Amino acid sequence: MASTALQTINAVLKNKDISVLYEGGGVEELMGAHGDVWQTIKDYHTRYHAIPDAEIVKEKHDDFEILETTADTSYYLDELRNEFLRVRTDNILTNGALALDNGNAPAAVLVKLQESLAKLNRFSGGAKDVNIMDFDDAEQHYEEVRERAKALGGLPGIPTGISFIDSANQSGMSPGDLVVVLGWTGRAKSITTTLFACHAHDCGFVPMIVSLEMSAAKVRDRVYTIKGSGLFSNSALGLGDISVDSFSDFKAKESDKPEFIVVTNEGTADLTPNVVEAKIDQHNPKIVIIDYAQLASDNANSENMTQRMMNQSKEYKRLAVKKQVVIVIISSATGDSASSSDEPPTIEQVAWSRQLAYDADLAFAIHKYDDSDLIAIVCRKNRNGPLFAGQLDWDIDRGIIKEVFD
């Protein structure tokens, strides 16, 4: 019986529709032993802008078998993809069961299963074609945008809750957006993005913070302090010093809100985009904060930091689009001089790789000034509106925040 890969190649040669295979993710790996034949067809198409006849391919590959195919190329590609996924999934689950039988820790086995299964997602879809002159589809889309904006008080995306940001970024942080937040070490990057997560939560969205530098308990202290807005002291929460009445009032106010997820690695495993994708599938958040890029890993676990950062940027942008979530990734900055850290960094100062700057839909610097409660937020890139800048007067320990207007 002919292999599905061979049938797919013959269908392409007969139907002359190589674009179907270009739309599928990971075709080279799907082709397996017929990868060299597929490469020949691609090379011919690149050079001559045409699909070769089967006889030409046969001349270059003696072992290539010419078959009669009757279905569309997309049918054979779907069959090939399903066959590949079935075999790979079976292997992954079998290896997981063997690992458990051999005494491996269940948590470690689960992480490995999540990573391996997440890697298969790229074979489940590809490029998407949309006829933008389909006015019925457009009308439905705009209606959905209007309804979403109406429900959120004017913005179809997720608002930050800070007026000088939301007035410039009028669509809000939208599904598929990659938002880059950069700043010097210890200048309030993490807590400001936590503020965004808290406001999203207040609007009814599920936020997820992937924290690689703080424990879940410390993130919770910050969230309760921000949401309490003077009800708690962050330093007191860290000591467990909490008023029973205050906590009861806070609990009653927040009880009807959705989940607020914090993911940590507790120092036991790398948190890669594949792992984050598995967590997105598990919790269905609408905004995900990666805190922060230089402590995270790419899917390839690259040792070279420049390569790691470049890969993460591309992987998180694709993940945001694929899952239709907002992904906020925090990055440190690299100074040009000893005095660079006295002011908010520019987008060119993003650490290790500028790929984050290229992929970002929205990028801004966050900078807390020394011996002050003032935190500056300066936009460095905004694909959806003008640049912006403003300041917050923020008593971080008590969670009391005011915008500063000139």
Secondary structure, DSSP 8 states (H G I E B T S, - for coil): ---HHHHHHHHHHHHT-THHHHHBTTHHHHHGGGHHHHHHHHHHHHHHSS---HHHHHHH-TT-------S-HHHHHHHHHHHHHHHHHHHHHHHHHHHHHTT--HHHHHHHHHHHHHHGGGGS-B-----TT-HHHHHHHHHHHHHHHHHTTS-SSB--S-HHHHTTSTT-B-TT-EEEEEE-TTSSHHHHHHHHHHHHHHTT--EEEEESSS-HHHHHHHHHHHHHTTSS-HHHHHTT---HHHHHHHHHHHTTS---EEEE-TTSS---HHHHHHHHHHH--SEEEEE-GGGS--TT--SSHHHHHHHHHHHHHHHHHHHT-EEEEEEEB--SSTTGGGS---GGGBSS-THHHHH-SEEEEEEE-TTSSEEEEEEEEETTS---EEEEEEETTTTEEEEE--
